[in-house]
Amino acid sequence: MAEFDADYIIVGSGSAGSVLANRLSACGTQSVLVLEQGGTDIGPFIQMPAALSYPMNMSRYDWGFETLPEPALGGRKLACPRGKVIGGSSSINGMVYVRGNPADFDYWQQSGASGWSYADVLPYYLKMESSHGGQAGWRGTDGPLHVTRGPRDNPLFHAFVQAGIEAGYEATDDYNGEKQEGFGPMEQTVWRGRRWSTANAYLRTALKRSKVRLQRGFVRKVVFEGRKAVGVEIETAGRVSVLRAGREVILSASSINSPKLLMLSGIGDEHQLRKHGIDVVQHSPGVGKNLQDHLELYFQVKCKQPITLYSKLNLFSKAAIGAQWLFFKSGLGASNQFESAAFIRSDVGVEYPDIQYHFLPVAIRYDGKSAAKSHGFQMHTGPMRSDSRGEVTLRSSDPLDPPDILFNYMSTEKDWSDFRKCIRLTRELLQQKAFEPFAGAEIAPGEHCQSDEEIDTFVREHVESAYHPCGTCRMGDPDDAAAVVDSDCRVLGVGNLRVVDCSVFPRITNGNLNAPTIVVAEKASDAILGKAPLPASDKTPWRSRNWQSSQR
């Protein structure tokens, strides 16, 4: 009998873990064990794109994290859903596909993540994608991850884009191609009417291989011999055991659970660890720090015409949509309904987009609650690059206790001014000719909300997380005391342990985080296997030439 359970033990089957399981096992010589606390992803709540609001509110699929009271938001506690299911957060997210802006990755490189510039990551995006409708030459065509566009049948999707053009903004037919800036179609990880999670795209293929196994269980900590990771302690049905790795342990447990596991295992700020009675393996003060997220507002407007999804919110319509999806994988159930988008710059002197829009032809919260009482539509809008930073810390040394999460949202004056710009720029969009046939009274924030103080009050009371937590095990130069992993995602100061998920992001990327999390796992897979990275791209992305003199 082998003295270890697998060459590689991967903690988490989500956006990164599923990719690693596939790529590390592809050659057929390495054995891989994937550990996942959650259960099956089979069923309409996860697989039907339009049902996206359900799984993130179900304890069966979600870890159920929430923040501590956020000081700048009047002490509100915000939800922080993370997937507890096969496919992880890629099985409960909004299925929006955004690579991030090229300048985001160039920033990573400049901040110490050597080899992570846009030129370095673009080949991995090309490798992982099967793009349907994307810009030729800039998009992958035969990768495992299918990326599609919704049908955009509702005229509101086109009114939104046309309004942007009328307001003087750029148009872009592919914000994931050469040019992110502008208004255009939104992309989604949906294929043949189903959510195309990393479980569907990567893990199911991997599990057909004889050397790949998936095991349920709650990972309590990493086990060390000296400073070398040799396995993990896992709890299954009340029984605690140790699983041993022949080569490496890889944490892909989310930007909340990965730093938590490092700290429970003795890697973190030594003062914090000793406070909880945890033996220090490696003093790494950056663990859990650098926590970032995107916040957004739902800017809601009444619609003059009865063409929104409001008419589909009754039980009969939902049943009909569900039946059409169940039998044919078509109809309204086959899209996440986010089918138009925009990335714009908020002001003169902003080099690349720092505001994102999702457009939705119904006025309703992202979690499916609190629909408006009439036909309406909404734009999710929020800044992309807040300077606010939070942290994840241990509540206790008990692995079953959730960690303490404090994002420190809206802690800078720039955060407030950025949101005021979001609201005022959105109002300007609604004044354009394209919206004349559709835009009625403003539901939220509401016409009364005009002054800086009134807008700030609305933001404080109503701003929501876009559910993009990242950055808590930052990648950087080994000489940087705040870095947790090196450019190959190896945990600094110890052996045979890596973190591969969005917690390694030095700074949050533009847009939704599923795509850049997958690309991190794709690139890290080559590093883990000792392969040379793919040759850097020589493509030059579009950048506004007048950013220093004009906002659009």
C-alpha positions, 0 to 999 in steps of 0.5 A: 500500500502506498504511504500517501493517499495521492500525489496532490491533495487539493482542498476545494472543488471550485473555480480553481480546484476543478481546474487543477484536478483536470490539468494536474492529472492530464498526463496520467502519471500523477494521482489527485485527490480533491476534497470538498465539504459540499455535496452534489451540484446536480439539480435545477437550482444550480444548473438552470442559469435563471435560477441563480438567486436560489443556490447562494441563499441555500445553506446546502450550497453556501457556507453562509458567511457574513461580515462583522458590523461594517463601521462605515455602513452604519454597522450593517452586516453584509452577506459573503456567500461562498460555494459549498458544493461541487464546483464551489462558487462557480456553481452559485455565482451569477455566471458573468464572464469578465477576464479583467482589464489588461492593466490589472495584470500589469499591476500584478507584475509591477507589485511583485507578482513576476510573470503575471503581466497581461502578456503572460496571462493572455495565452492561458485565457486563450487556452482555457476558453471556447468563445462563442461570438468573441473577437477573433484572434483575441479569444480561445476557441477550443478550451474546456470553458464555454463562454457565450452571450445571451440572445438579447431579445429584450429591447432594453438591452439595446437601449442601454448600449445605445444610450451609452453611445449617445452619451459619448462613450465607446462601444465594444463588441467584446470587452474580453477582447482587445477593448474592454472600455465601452458598452456592449454585450455581456458574456456568460459561462452558460453552454447549451442552456446549462450553467457551465461551472468549472465542475462541468467544464473541468472536474467531470472530465478529470473524474473519468481518469483512474487516478483522480478521486473526489472525497467529501469531508471538512478539512480542519488544517494542513499537517506539517512535518517540520516546515514541510506540508505532508497532508491534511487533517479531515473530518468525515461523519465525526471522525478525524483522520489524516490524508497524506500527499506525496508531492503537495497540498494545494489550498483552493478553498476560497479567499475566506477559507484558504487564509483560515486554513493557513492560520489554523495550520500555524501560518499567519501573524504569530501574535494572532496565532499564539492568542488562539493557542496555535503553534507557529509554523511560519510567521506570515503577517500578510495571511488574511490581510489585503481583503478586497471586494466590489460594492455595487448599487441597484439603480432601479427605474420604472419601465413605461412599457410592459416588456420587463421580466416583472410579468414572469415573476408569478408562479405560473410563469416560473413553472412554464419557464422551468418546464421549457428549460427542463425539457429543452434547455431553452427559453428565459431559463437558459440565460442569467439575464445579464446580457448587456454591460459597460465598463467606463472611466469615472473621470478625467485622468483615469487611465482605464475603466473603473466603473462596471455596469450590469444591465438587467431587464427587471427591478429586483435584488441580486438575491431574488428578494424585494422585487419592485411592484411594477415593470422596471429595469436596473443597472448594477453599478459600482467602482472597480478599484477601491482603496479600502482593505479588510481582513479575515481573522480567526474567531477561535482555534476551533476549525468549525467556527467561521472566521471573522470577516471585516472588509472595512468597506467605504473607509476612504473619501474616494469610495464615497466620491466614486459612488456619487459619480456612479449615480450621477453618470447613470442618471445622465445615461437615462436622459439619452434619447434611446431610453425615452420610450422606456425610462419612467420614474426613478425607483432607487435611489429616487428623485429626492436623492440629489445632494452629496449627503443624500446620495451618501445616505442612500449608499450607506443604507443600500450598497451591497457586495458584488460577492467578489472577495479576494486578496487574502493570501497575496502573491508577491516578491519573497522579500515582501513581508506582506506577501503570502505566496510567491509567483508560483503560488508556493506558500513562503517559508514552508515546503510542499504547500500552495494556495491557488485561488482568488486569495492570491490576487495582489489587487482585485481585477475589473469585473467579476472574478470567476475568469481570473480565478480560473486563469490563475489555476491554469497558469499555476498548473504549469508551475506545479508540474514544472512546465515552462510557462506558455510564451508571452503574447505580443498583442497590444490591447486598446487604451483610450488615447485621451484619458488624460484630457477626457472622461469619455 
